[in-house]
Amino acid sequence: MEQNAAYEGQQIYHPKGWWGHYVFSQDHKIIALQYTCVALAIGLTGMFLSMMMRMQLGFPGLFDSIDAGSYYQDVTMHGMIMVIYLLTALFLGGFGNYLIPLMLGSRDMAFPFVNMLSFWVYFLSVIILSASFFVPSGPTGAGWTLYPPQSILEGTPGGDGAGILLMLISLVVFIIAFTMGGLNYITTVLQSRARGMKMMRMPLIIWCIFLATFLGLLAFPALFVGGIMLTFDRVLETSFFMPEIFKGGEVLDYGGGSPVLFQHLFWFFGHPEVYIIALPAFGIISELISCHARKNIFGYNMMVWALVAIAGISFIVWAHHMYVAGMNPYLGFFFATTTLIIAVPTAIKVYNWVLTLWHANIKMTVPMLYCLAFLITFLIGGLTGLFLGNVSVDVPLSDTYFVVGHFHMVMAVSPVLALYGGLYHWFPSVTGRMLDDRLGKIHFWITFIGTYLIYFPMHYIGFLGVPRRYYSNQQYDFIPDSVADLNQFITICALIVGASQFILLYNFVNSAIRGKKASKNPWGACTLEWQTLESPPGHGNWGDQLPVVYRWPYDYGLPGATADFVPQNVPDEQIT
């Protein structure tokens, strides 16, 4: 439904005092900044943990504090923080909150109070997760996938204390926060669009966030249920996932459970989670490519239906993570087939991006650099994924560094490149100032080249059979000495790339205070978030009158128009 006249007169909440404006704010823009700041803070923690892991792998025994137990704890917390608490929260909580009302021509989310509450519940989940660092035995070291029985049994790093319980409680709280925010997003997209903003006139990033939210609302319950059942196994000694176990010649009080069942529940969530992160990244790239190439997005309708296909098929590919888990081998054929099928709509999007760039007037801005880097990186990461989708190839490569290289190229580097491009693009809308272009390009080239120097060698190490998640590779005869040299090289590159991220943070802080003032629409974009009365957008976004939408969001180079872009809220008779 389009927004009606009654909605135009809607009374929005007016905050009172500093706490009402900036802490317990119901303004979607402030909430977006809150999500972004908390996600980046916990993300820096996750990056620090990855540096510790790399130091151990590159220079074994250099730090006495990094023993085998702490290494596995670092691996577990790094993975969970980056996937759930950083990328999911930043893409949906940060970009989703900021862009949905502005791009749809709405004053705010459909339920502003619930929106505020979702952030604080998310913040609570981060606090609970962070508390696990301070319990006596530290956080759980069972791996970020939390597979039982390792995650339940004492003897696992961090398994003697409350680390695993705090992790599971934190995940349950996070899912509650996501559910509140997700239902808000869905309602806003369906019910709070401006006049003329038909579904097929929505910017592609809104489609992507909309579909990613649907994925989360359908997939997270599997993790929610699995987390509660795992908690019962740990606290009440039930046997949902715990088979009969012998430990030290003694039979433990478990029996009848299935560890593989937990894997199915986890990956039923886990693979849609890939697209919960990837879809908003796709949306950012679509917006940036069209705007900075000054060309209509190629095949808008096809892009929308490709996104819908990706979202749907993502629910029937989960078990390609489980070829070596002991499930029925005949299932491998089915999931290998669906894995190849989902590559088709994904390839359609890549083709459409490339065709958008064909004969375009490309502006080599910092956001465009990130777009081009994303296209290359996502293509390479996707191709290595086709390797692992094949059962006969996956079995020998499973649990090697080939998987680490693939996973990080497609799930870490690619989304982060899109994320950075989006931050540079929308920074003027948030602050009214431009980021430093020179610092932006320095940060880009170090990050782009550095990540390739980190993850490309991992594919080679994987082909050598080097197993992942091992604390040390020194004692294995089948691992050649050259691997140690490569690990040192990877570690040095990782430290440089990690340090370069502070260039970005400095650029953000310095530019927000002293940066060059931006015009209202510095990139010449057609979408509504750049058409507000003031920049940055004020309370309620649109003043007295909500915008009316007359066209799709990518009218670049319209015949007969003087300017090379026509905003969505400009009627045909006003085009000059």
DRENKE-991679 format. One record per residue (C-alpha): residue in three letters; chain; x, y, z. Coordinates in nm, 3 decimals, padded with zeros to 5 digits. Layout:
ala:A:X:Y:Z $
...
This chain:
met:A:00.000:00.000:00.000 $
glu:A:00.113:00.351:-00.074 $
gln:A:00.115:00.612:00.194 $
asn:A:-00.221:00.784:00.232 $
ala:A:-00.327:01.130:00.337 $
ala:A:-00.385:01.022:00.694 $
tyr:A:-00.025:00.917:00.725 $
glu:A:00.092:01.257:00.599 $
gly:A:-00.062:01.414:00.905 $
gln:A:00.083:01.157:01.142 $
gln:A:00.210:01.298:01.469 $
ile:A:00.568:01.186:01.519 $
tyr:A:00.745:01.169:01.850 $
his:A:00.929:01.486:01.949 $
pro:A:01.223:01.415:02.182 $
lys:A:01.284:01.623:02.490 $
gly:A:01.633:01.694:02.622 $
trp:A:01.972:01.550:02.537 $
trp:A:01.883:01.197:02.649 $
gly:A:01.571:01.197:02.433 $
his:A:01.759:01.327:02.129 $
tyr:A:02.073:01.113:02.137 $
val:A:02.042:00.822:02.382 $
phe:A:01.684:00.697:02.395 $
ser:A:01.606:00.844:02.056 $
gln:A:01.318:00.722:01.841 $
asp:A:01.458:00.892:01.531 $
his:A:01.564:00.626:01.281 $
lys:A:01.872:00.829:01.184 $
ile:A:02.007:00.844:01.541 $
ile:A:01.927:00.476:01.593 $
ala:A:02.120:00.397:01.275 $
leu:A:02.423:00.581:01.414 $
gln:A:02.389:00.396:01.746 $
tyr:A:02.385:00.061:01.566 $
thr:A:02.685:00.167:01.357 $
cys:A:02.896:00.283:01.653 $
val:A:02.829:-00.026:01.866 $
ala:A:02.884:-00.262:01.571 $
leu:A:03.214:-00.094:01.479 $
ala:A:03.328:-00.105:01.844 $
ile:A:03.266:-00.479:01.881 $
gly:A:03.404:-00.526:01.529 $
leu:A:03.736:-00.373:01.637 $
thr:A:03.742:-00.633:01.914 $
gly:A:03.689:-00.907:01.657 $
met:A:03.969:-00.764:01.441 $
phe:A:04.205:-00.760:01.741 $
leu:A:04.128:-01.129:01.804 $
ser:A:04.211:-01.209:01.442 $
met:A:04.546:-01.034:01.483 $
met:A:04.622:-01.254:01.785 $
met:A:04.537:-01.565:01.583 $
arg:A:04.759:-01.455:01.299 $
met:A:05.050:-01.380:01.534 $
gln:A:05.032:-01.734:01.667 $
leu:A:05.016:-01.888:01.319 $
gly:A:05.289:-01.666:01.175 $
phe:A:05.521:-01.663:01.476 $
pro:A:05.433:-01.964:01.695 $
gly:A:05.512:-01.923:02.062 $
leu:A:05.600:-01.553:02.033 $
phe:A:05.342:-01.461:02.297 $
asp:A:05.323:-01.683:02.603 $
ser:A:04.968:-01.562:02.665 $
ile:A:04.845:-01.730:02.344 $
asp:A:04.820:-02.095:02.434 $
ala:A:04.608:-02.356:02.260 $
gly:A:04.301:-02.280:02.471 $
ser:A:04.308:-01.904:02.421 $
tyr:A:04.371:-01.955:02.048 $
tyr:A:04.049:-02.154:02.007 $
gln:A:03.863:-01.899:02.217 $
asp:A:03.990:-01.625:01.986 $
val:A:03.879:-01.823:01.680 $
thr:A:03.530:-01.871:01.824 $
met:A:03.473:-01.514:01.934 $
his:A:03.624:-01.365:01.617 $
gly:A:03.391:-01.562:01.392 $
met:A:03.075:-01.496:01.591 $
ile:A:03.148:-01.126:01.642 $
met:A:03.225:-01.055:01.277 $
val:A:02.935:-01.247:01.123 $
ile:A:02.654:-01.169:01.367 $
tyr:A:02.736:-00.868:01.581 $
leu:A:02.927:-00.662:01.322 $
leu:A:02.813:-00.731:00.967 $
thr:A:02.449:-00.829:01.031 $
ala:A:02.399:-00.542:01.275 $
leu:A:02.579:-00.286:01.060 $
phe:A:02.411:-00.372:00.730 $
leu:A:02.058:-00.405:00.863 $
gly:A:02.067:-00.202:01.183 $
gly:A:02.288:00.075:01.043 $
phe:A:02.214:00.107:00.671 $
gly:A:01.862:-00.035:00.702 $
asn:A:01.756:00.207:00.972 $
tyr:A:01.902:00.510:00.801 $
leu:A:01.795:00.446:00.443 $
ile:A:01.452:00.280:00.455 $
pro:A:01.243:00.582:00.568 $
leu:A:01.449:00.832:00.366 $
met:A:01.446:00.632:00.044 $
leu:A:01.077:00.552:00.073 $
gly:A:00.972:00.908:00.150 $
ser:A:00.858:00.831:00.505 $
arg:A:00.897:01.037:00.821 $
asp:A:01.026:00.746:01.027 $
met:A:00.988:00.374:01.082 $
ala:A:00.637:00.242:01.126 $
phe:A:00.703:00.175:01.497 $
pro:A:00.966:00.420:01.625 $
phe:A:00.951:00.304:01.988 $
val:A:01.000:-00.060:01.888 $
asn:A:01.287:00.055:01.668 $
met:A:01.456:00.219:01.967 $
leu:A:01.391:-00.089:02.178 $
ser:A:01.548:-00.318:01.917 $
phe:A:01.874:-00.124:01.938 $
trp:A:01.891:-00.144:02.316 $
val:A:01.818:-00.517:02.312 $
tyr:A:02.097:-00.555:02.053 $
phe:A:02.326:-00.351:02.278 $
leu:A:02.235:-00.582:02.567 $
ser:A:02.333:-00.884:02.355 $
val:A:02.674:-00.725:02.288 $
ile:A:02.721:-00.660:02.661 $
ile:A:02.636:-01.023:02.746 $
leu:A:02.874:-01.150:02.478 $
ser:A:03.152:-00.919:02.598 $
ala:A:03.098:-01.037:02.957 $
ser:A:03.218:-01.383:02.855 $
phe:A:03.571:-01.240:02.825 $
phe:A:03.568:-01.170:03.199 $
val:A:03.431:-01.494:03.348 $
pro:A:03.693:-01.715:03.517 $
ser:A:03.751:-01.962:03.233 $
gly:A:03.692:-01.708:02.955 $
pro:A:03.469:-01.735:02.650 $
thr:A:03.386:-02.062:02.480 $
gly:A:03.644:-02.209:02.243 $
ala:A:03.413:-02.457:02.073 $
gly:A:03.434:-02.283:01.734 $
trp:A:03.195:-02.018:01.606 $
thr:A:02.957:-02.289:01.481 $
leu:A:02.920:-02.415:01.843 $
tyr:A:02.901:-02.781:01.742 $
pro:A:02.814:-03.023:02.020 $
pro:A:02.945:-03.223:02.193 $
gln:A:03.254:-02.996:02.207 $
ser:A:03.051:-02.691:02.305 $
ile:A:02.891:-02.881:02.596 $
leu:A:03.166:-03.094:02.743 $
glu:A:03.410:-02.978:03.005 $
gly:A:03.765:-02.985:02.877 $
thr:A:03.684:-02.769:02.576 $
pro:A:03.857:-02.429:02.610 $
gly:A:03.629:-02.215:02.820 $
gly:A:03.401:-02.516:02.870 $
asp:A:03.443:-02.530:03.247 $
gly:A:03.273:-02.197:03.307 $
ala:A:02.987:-01.982:03.190 $
gly:A:03.140:-01.882:02.854 $
ile:A:02.916:-02.106:02.640 $
leu:A:02.604:-02.003:02.836 $
leu:A:02.677:-01.634:02.789 $
met:A:02.733:-01.695:02.417 $
leu:A:02.400:-01.878:02.381 $
ile:A:02.209:-01.622:02.590 $
ser:A:02.363:-01.340:02.386 $
leu:A:02.252:-01.505:02.062 $
val:A:01.897:-01.551:02.190 $
val:A:01.883:-01.183:02.295 $
phe:A:02.026:-01.077:01.956 $
ile:A:01.757:-01.274:01.774 $
ile:A:01.488:-01.101:01.982 $
ala:A:01.637:-00.764:01.881 $
phe:A:01.653:-00.869:01.515 $
thr:A:01.291:-00.985:01.521 $
met:A:01.169:-00.651:01.658 $
gly:A:01.372:-00.456:01.403 $
gly:A:01.287:-00.692:01.119 $
leu:A:00.910:-00.674:01.166 $
asn:A:00.946:-00.295:01.179 $
tyr:A:01.136:-00.293:00.848 $
ile:A:00.882:-00.516:00.675 $
thr:A:00.589:-00.307:00.796 $
thr:A:00.757:00.019:00.695 $
val:A:00.833:-00.104:00.343 $
leu:A:00.482:-00.240:00.291 $
gln:A:00.281:00.036:00.458 $
ser:A:00.478:00.361:00.477 $
arg:A:00.587:00.438:00.123 $
ala:A:00.532:00.783:-00.026 $
arg:A:00.268:00.844:-00.290 $
gly:A:00.383:00.702:-00.619 $
met:A:00.649:00.482:-00.458 $
lys:A:00.536:00.153:-00.605 $
met:A:00.726:-00.161:-00.513 $
met:A:00.890:-00.165:-00.857 $
arg:A:01.005:00.193:-00.808 $
met:A:01.192:00.119:-00.488 $
pro:A:01.572:00.148:-00.499 $
leu:A:01.742:-00.189:-00.523 $
ile:A:01.904:-00.148:-00.182 $
ile:A:01.558:-00.130:-00.023 $
trp:A:01.462:-00.450:-00.205 $
cys:A:01.782:-00.611:-00.076 $
ile:A:01.728:-00.505:00.286 $
phe:A:01.361:-00.606:00.262 $
leu:A:01.448:-00.956:00.139 $
ala:A:01.741:-00.994:00.382 $
thr:A:01.503:-00.910:00.666 $
phe:A:01.260:-01.179:00.546 $
leu:A:01.548:-01.426:00.539 $
gly:A:01.643:-01.338:00.895 $
leu:A:01.287:-01.366:01.025 $
leu:A:01.260:-01.714:00.873 $
ala:A:01.614:-01.840:00.944 $
phe:A:01.696:-01.704:01.289 $
pro:A:01.425:-01.915:01.462 $
ala:A:01.627:-02.228:01.374 $
leu:A:01.929:-02.086:01.559 $
phe:A:01.700:-01.963:01.838 $
val:A:01.557:-02.311:01.895 $
gly:A:01.898:-02.477:01.855 $
gly:A:02.050:-02.234:02.107 $
ile:A:01.779:-02.302:02.367 $
met:A:01.807:-02.680:02.321 $
leu:A:02.186:-02.658:02.350 $
thr:A:02.145:-02.457:02.670 $
phe:A:01.920:-02.730:02.809 $
asp:A:02.182:-02.991:02.719 $
arg:A:02.442:-02.795:02.912 $
val:A:02.237:-02.685:03.214 $
leu:A:01.975:-02.959:03.253 $
glu:A:02.181:-03.242:03.100 $
thr:A:01.918:-03.324:02.842 $
ser:A:02.026:-03.505:02.524 $
phe:A:01.882:-03.316:02.231 $
phe:A:02.220:-03.311:02.058 $
met:A:02.430:-03.533:02.285 $
pro:A:02.484:-03.898:02.193 $
glu:A:02.612:-04.163:02.430 $
ile:A:02.964:-04.052:02.522 $
phe:A:03.256:-04.232:02.682 $
lys:A:03.508:-04.007:02.857 $
gly:A:03.811:-04.152:03.035 $
gly:A:03.646:-04.494:03.035 $
glu:A:03.338:-04.351:03.204 $
val:A:02.991:-04.333:03.045 $
leu:A:02.848:-03.980:03.075 $
asp:A:02.481:-03.909:03.150 $
tyr:A:02.393:-03.850:02.787 $
gly:A:02.239:-04.064:02.519 $
gly:A:02.005:-04.062:02.221 $
gly:A:02.084:-03.714:02.092 $
ser:A:02.216:-03.622:01.747 $
pro:A:02.503:-03.377:01.696 $
val:A:02.418:-03.375:01.326 $
leu:A:02.071:-03.239:01.410 $
phe:A:02.233:-02.929:01.558 $
gln:A:02.442:-02.890:01.245 $
his:A:02.126:-02.898:01.034 $
leu:A:01.963:-02.635:01.256 $
phe:A:02.274:-02.419:01.258 $
trp:A:02.328:-02.426:00.883 $
phe:A:01.958:-02.387:00.805 $
phe:A:02.022:-02.049:00.964 $
gly:A:02.387:-02.025:00.861 $
his:A:02.354:-02.024:00.486 $
pro:A:02.066:-01.775:00.468 $
glu:A:02.287:-01.571:00.703 $
val:A:02.538:-01.551:00.417 $
tyr:A:02.271:-01.375:00.212 $
ile:A:02.145:-01.169:00.506 $
ile:A:02.488:-01.008:00.479 $
ala:A:02.538:-01.039:00.102 $
leu:A:02.202:-00.897:-00.010 $
pro:A:02.248:-00.552:00.151 $
ala:A:02.600:-00.549:00.004 $
phe:A:02.445:-00.621:-00.339 $
gly:A:02.204:-00.333:-00.285 $
ile:A:02.480:-00.088:-00.192 $
ile:A:02.679:-00.185:-00.502 $
ser:A:02.372:-00.140:-00.724 $
glu:A:02.313:00.212:-00.591 $
leu:A:02.677:00.314:-00.614 $
ile:A:02.742:00.173:-00.961 $
ser:A:02.442:00.346:-01.116 $
cys:A:02.512:00.679:-00.944 $
his:A:02.889:00.696:-00.994 $
ala:A:02.878:00.555:-01.347 $
arg:A:02.602:00.807:-01.437 $
lys:A:02.396:00.538:-01.608 $
asn:A:02.062:00.365:-01.558 $
ile:A:02.092:00.033:-01.380 $
phe:A:02.072:-00.240:-01.642 $
gly:A:01.775:-00.476:-01.615 $
tyr:A:01.603:-00.344:-01.302 $
asn:A:01.315:-00.597:-01.316 $
met:A:01.556:-00.882:-01.378 $
met:A:01.767:-00.768:-01.082 $
val:A:01.463:-00.767:-00.853 $
trp:A:01.356:-01.117:-00.954 $
ala:A:01.715:-01.242:-00.928 $
leu:A:01.721:-01.111:-00.569 $
val:A:01.392:-01.288:-00.494 $
ala:A:01.532:-01.610:-00.644 $
ile:A:01.852:-01.584:-00.439 $
ala:A:01.651:-01.533:-00.121 $
gly:A:01.428:-01.833:-00.194 $
ile:A:01.698:-02.078:-00.303 $
ser:A:01.922:-01.983:-00.008 $
phe:A:01.698:-02.203:00.213 $
ile:A:01.772:-02.524:00.023 $
val:A:02.151:-02.518:00.005 $
trp:A:02.250:-02.535:00.373 $
ala:A:02.385:-02.889:00.381 $
his:A:02.673:-02.817:00.141 $
his:A:02.847:-02.720:00.465 $
met:A:02.794:-03.076:00.591 $
tyr:A:02.929:-03.309:00.324 $
val:A:03.174:-03.456:00.578 $
ala:A:02.932:-03.451:00.873 $
gly:A:02.794:-03.803:00.832 $
met:A:02.460:-03.724:00.670 $
asn:A:02.309:-03.947:00.401 $
pro:A:02.544:-03.934:00.098 $
tyr:A:02.250:-03.917:-00.143 $
leu:A:02.165:-03.576:00.001 $
gly:A:02.502:-03.453:-00.127 $
phe:A:02.378:-03.473:-00.487 $
phe:A:02.069:-03.263:-00.406 $
phe:A:02.257:-02.990:-00.221 $
ala:A:02.538:-02.980:-00.479 $
thr:A:02.271:-02.924:-00.746 $
thr:A:02.096:-02.645:-00.553 $
thr:A:02.433:-02.483:-00.486 $
leu:A:02.499:-02.467:-00.860 $
ile:A:02.146:-02.338:-00.923 $
ile:A:02.181:-02.045:-00.681 $
ala:A:02.488:-01.938:-00.878 $
val:A:02.258:-01.855:-01.173 $
pro:A:02.063:-01.559:-01.025 $
thr:A:02.385:-01.445:-00.854 $
ala:A:02.560:-01.445:-01.192 $
ile:A:02.267:-01.250:-01.340 $
lys:A:02.335:-00.970:-01.091 $
val:A:02.705:-00.964:-01.181 $
tyr:A:02.620:-00.952:-01.553 $
asn:A:02.379:-00.664:-01.493 $
trp:A:02.641:-00.469:-01.296 $
val:A:02.897:-00.519:-01.573 $
leu:A:02.647:-00.416:-01.841 $
thr:A:02.560:-00.107:-01.635 $
leu:A:02.928:-00.013:-01.651 $
trp:A:02.945:-00.079:-02.027 $
his:A:02.989:00.252:-02.211 $
ala:A:02.912:00.439:-01.889 $
asn:A:03.055:00.774:-01.783 $
ile:A:03.244:00.627:-01.489 $
lys:A:03.356:00.869:-01.218 $
met:A:03.653:00.719:-01.032 $
thr:A:03.537:00.835:-00.692 $
val:A:03.626:00.642:-00.376 $
pro:A:03.281:00.472:-00.370 $
met:A:03.330:00.362:-00.731 $
leu:A:03.673:00.218:-00.648 $
tyr:A:03.509:00.005:-00.382 $
cys:A:03.241:-00.102:-00.631 $
leu:A:03.496:-00.223:-00.885 $
ala:A:03.696:-00.398:-00.613 $
phe:A:03.377:-00.568:-00.493 $
leu:A:03.296:-00.699:-00.840 $
ile:A:03.640:-00.857:-00.878 $
thr:A:03.651:-00.999:-00.527 $
phe:A:03.297:-01.134:-00.524 $
leu:A:03.352:-01.303:-00.861 $
ile:A:03.669:-01.474:-00.741 $
gly:A:03.514:-01.574:-00.408 $
gly:A:03.205:-01.706:-00.584 $
leu:A:03.407:-01.920:-00.823 $
thr:A:03.597:-02.085:-00.538 $
gly:A:03.258:-02.149:-00.379 $
leu:A:03.160:-02.355:-00.685 $
phe:A:03.463:-02.575:-00.608 $
leu:A:03.336:-02.642:-00.257 $
gly:A:02.979:-02.697:-00.375 $
asn:A:03.095:-03.013:-00.553 $
val:A:03.103:-03.311:-00.316 $
ser:A:03.406:-03.481:-00.469 $
val:A:03.610:-03.158:-00.445 $
asp:A:03.476:-03.048:-00.109 $
val:A:03.559:-03.367:00.081 $
pro:A:03.941:-03.337:00.047 $
leu:A:03.932:-02.955:00.081 $
ser:A:03.691:-02.943:00.376 $
asp:A:03.847:-02.808:00.695 $
thr:A:04.154:-02.684:00.510 $
tyr:A:04.270:-02.327:00.457 $
phe:A:04.105:-02.332:00.114 $
val:A:03.774:-02.295:00.296 $
val:A:03.914:-02.009:00.505 $
gly:A:04.032:-01.830:00.191 $
his:A:03.699:-01.878:00.012 $
phe:A:03.488:-01.785:00.313 $
his:A:03.677:-01.464:00.380 $
met:A:03.682:-01.355:00.016 $
val:A:03.305:-01.394:-00.023 $
met:A:03.181:-01.329:00.334 $
ala:A:03.435:-01.085:00.476 $
val:A:03.628:-00.895:00.210 $
ser:A:03.342:-00.856:-00.042 $
pro:A:03.079:-00.730:00.208 $
val:A:03.334:-00.506:00.379 $
leu:A:03.430:-00.348:00.044 $
ala:A:03.062:-00.277:-00.022 $
leu:A:03.026:-00.152:00.335 $
tyr:A:03.313:00.093:00.296 $
gly:A:03.177:00.213:-00.038 $
gly:A:02.840:00.276:00.125 $
leu:A:02.995:00.461:00.419 $
tyr:A:03.186:00.694:00.185 $
his:A:02.877:00.746:-00.033 $
trp:A:02.625:00.830:00.241 $
phe:A:02.863:01.005:00.480 $
pro:A:02.764:01.351:00.339 $
ser:A:02.397:01.273:00.400 $
val:A:02.465:01.181:00.764 $
thr:A:02.708:01.461:00.855 $
gly:A:02.669:01.727:00.586 $
arg:A:03.043:01.701:00.517 $
met:A:03.267:01.521:00.269 $
leu:A:03.527:01.264:00.361 $
asp:A:03.890:01.333:00.274 $
asp:A:03.934:01.190:-00.077 $
arg:A:04.311:01.143:-00.049 $
leu:A:04.288:00.948:00.277 $
gly:A:04.002:00.748:00.128 $
lys:A:04.211:00.634:-00.167 $
ile:A:04.510:00.548:00.054 $
his:A:04.284:00.339:00.276 $
phe:A:04.125:00.172:-00.027 $
trp:A:04.447:00.060:-00.194 $
ile:A:04.602:-00.074:00.126 $
thr:A:04.284:-00.263:00.212 $
phe:A:04.220:-00.397:-00.140 $
ile:A:04.572:-00.514:-00.220 $
gly:A:04.640:-00.628:00.137 $
thr:A:04.335:-00.855:00.156 $
tyr:A:04.441:-01.032:-00.164 $
leu:A:04.790:-01.085:-00.023 $
ile:A:04.626:-01.237:00.287 $
tyr:A:04.365:-01.468:00.138 $
phe:A:04.507:-01.577:-00.199 $
pro:A:04.793:-01.770:-00.035 $
met:A:04.539:-01.946:00.188 $
his:A:04.390:-02.118:-00.116 $
tyr:A:04.734:-02.258:-00.202 $
ile:A:04.794:-02.366:00.159 $
gly:A:04.456:-02.540:00.148 $
phe:A:04.556:-02.736:-00.162 $
leu:A:04.860:-02.854:00.035 $
gly:A:04.618:-02.998:00.289 $
val:A:04.698:-02.764:00.577 $
pro:A:04.406:-02.795:00.821 $
arg:A:04.227:-02.488:00.954 $
arg:A:04.164:-02.416:01.324 $
tyr:A:04.492:-02.579:01.426 $
tyr:A:04.688:-02.400:01.694 $
ser:A:05.020:-02.498:01.539 $
asn:A:05.130:-02.667:01.216 $
gln:A:05.490:-02.731:01.318 $
gln:A:05.463:-03.093:01.426 $
tyr:A:05.314:-03.237:01.104 $
asp:A:05.548:-03.399:00.849 $
phe:A:05.307:-03.362:00.555 $
ile:A:05.313:-02.981:00.583 $
pro:A:05.614:-02.840:00.394 $
asp:A:05.843:-02.580:00.550 $
ser:A:05.729:-02.322:00.292 $
val:A:05.395:-02.300:00.476 $
ala:A:05.566:-02.140:00.775 $
asp:A:05.714:-01.870:00.549 $
leu:A:05.375:-01.811:00.388 $
asn:A:05.209:-01.784:00.729 $
gln:A:05.462:-01.521:00.831 $
phe:A:05.395:-01.328:00.510 $
ile:A:05.017:-01.350:00.562 $
thr:A:05.052:-01.232:00.922 $
ile:A:05.261:-00.928:00.827 $
cys:A:05.006:-00.833:00.557 $
ala:A:04.720:-00.880:00.805 $
leu:A:04.886:-00.651:01.058 $
ile:A:04.933:-00.381:00.791 $
val:A:04.571:-00.409:00.671 $
gly:A:04.445:-00.407:01.030 $
ala:A:04.645:-00.096:01.113 $
ser:A:04.519:00.077:00.795 $
gln:A:04.161:00.060:00.922 $
phe:A:04.248:00.335:01.168 $
ile:A:04.301:00.561:00.864 $
leu:A:03.931:00.514:00.795 $
leu:A:03.835:00.585:01.157 $
tyr:A:04.051:00.900:01.161 $
asn:A:03.897:01.011:00.832 $
phe:A:03.546:00.965:00.973 $
val:A:03.608:01.154:01.295 $
asn:A:03.817:01.433:01.143 $
ser:A:03.584:01.485:00.845 $
ala:A:03.273:01.488:01.063 $
ile:A:03.425:01.779:01.258 $
arg:A:03.640:01.967:01.007 $
gly:A:03.558:01.817:00.669 $
lys:A:03.460:02.013:00.360 $
lys:A:03.091:02.104:00.367 $
ala:A:02.888:01.897:00.124 $
ser:A:02.615:02.021:-00.105 $
lys:A:02.269:01.878:-00.055 $
asn:A:02.321:01.621:-00.334 $
pro:A:02.697:01.598:-00.387 $
trp:A:02.690:01.285:-00.605 $
gly:A:02.397:01.392:-00.825 $
ala:A:02.182:01.094:-00.718 $
cys:A:01.818:01.035:-00.813 $
thr:A:01.699:00.866:-00.494 $
leu:A:01.491:01.043:-00.231 $
glu:A:01.740:01.053:00.059 $
trp:A:01.925:01.332:-00.128 $
gln:A:01.608:01.534:-00.194 $
thr:A:01.523:01.637:00.164 $
leu:A:01.471:02.005:00.247 $
glu:A:01.790:02.019:00.450 $
ser:A:02.111:01.822:00.470 $
pro:A:02.157:01.634:00.698 $
pro:A:01.783:01.554:00.711 $
gly:A:01.604:01.710:01.006 $
his:A:01.352:01.563:01.244 $
gly:A:01.069:01.405:01.045 $
asn:A:01.283:01.411:00.728 $
trp:A:01.046:01.601:00.500 $
gly:A:00.905:01.912:00.664 $
asp:A:00.535:01.976:00.613 $
gln:A:00.489:01.788:00.286 $
leu:A:00.594:01.435:00.209 $
pro:A:00.742:01.379:-00.136 $
val:A:00.549:01.238:-00.428 $
val:A:00.731:00.988:-00.651 $
tyr:A:00.694:01.003:-01.028 $
arg:A:00.961:00.767:-01.161 $
trp:A:01.206:00.487:-01.085 $
pro:A:01.528:00.566:-00.895 $
tyr:A:01.780:00.547:-01.181 $
asp:A:01.690:00.817:-01.435 $
tyr:A:02.042:00.909:-01.542 $
gly:A:02.098:01.064:-01.885 $
leu:A:01.725:01.108:-01.953 $
pro:A:01.669:01.234:-02.313 $
gly:A:01.555:01.596:-02.316 $
ala:A:01.684:01.673:-01.966 $
thr:A:01.954:01.938:-01.916 $
ala:A:02.103:01.768:-01.609 $
asp:A:02.235:01.413:-01.635 $
phe:A:02.000:01.295:-01.359 $
val:A:01.633:01.341:-01.270 $
pro:A:01.530:01.284:-00.905 $
gln:A:01.238:01.055:-00.828 $
asn:A:01.022:01.340:-00.698 $
val:A:01.044:01.558:-01.013 $
pro:A:00.733:01.536:-01.236 $
asp:A:00.768:01.514:-01.614 $
glu:A:00.647:01.869:-01.671 $
gln:A:00.928:02.010:-01.453 $
ile:A:01.210:01.838:-01.640 $
thr:A:01.429:02.097:-01.809 $
